[in-house]
Amino acid sequence: MIDRRQTMLAALGAAASIAGSSAYAQVSRITAYGFSFPALKSGDIKLGDYANKPMLIVNTASQCGFTPQYTGLQQLWTQFSKRGLMIIAVPSNDFGGQEPGGAAEIAQTTENQYHITFPVAAKAIVKGPDAHPFYKWAAAARPSDTPRWNFHKYLIGRDGYIADVFAHSVAPDDTRVATAIAKALADA
């Protein structure tokens, strides 16, 4: 009878022997689909539920000069969601303290003021050592493309990796955004 310790050591040895291969490295790379966000109202927004679909993940704020970008995000959702695009708003108070309220106040802005119908996460930290794991992953993948203000946009391709990044100053109705989304939707 083989004991548990011997089985574990054998498995670790086998894993170590293939760890150097490029195939193992490719398979073991973490994608965006490994993360989830608590939803604004209840439950979780599991990115894995949208595997093989492009996603636009946007850190948002209700009291920001860029808050009207919600209108453009909703337009993108209307235009591309039936083709497979997922948009997720991630409210954050990290920049200028412009998301000070709780879930009720965020819902007031997203639902009542901007009529958002795509998923909205609960408020999260998007920068620094306490950032949500998705944002830590994105910062490691694209260190020069981290959020510097509200409404920073990460476009995740069908493969689960960052396909493009748009700073807060690039509005959702900018042709670069729609072009990148269309390309991500076309990639098989």
Buried (B, 14 or more C-beta within 10 A) or exposed (E): EEEEEEEEEEEEEEEEEEEEEEEEEEEEEEBBBBBBBBBBEEEEBBBEEBBEBBBBBBBBBBBBEBBEBBBBBBEBBEEBBEEBBBBBBBBBBBBEEBBEBEBEBBBEBBBEBBEBEBBBBBBBBBBEEEBBEBBBBBBEBBEEBBBEBBBBBBBBBBBBBBBBBBEBEBBBEBEEBBEBBBBBBEEE
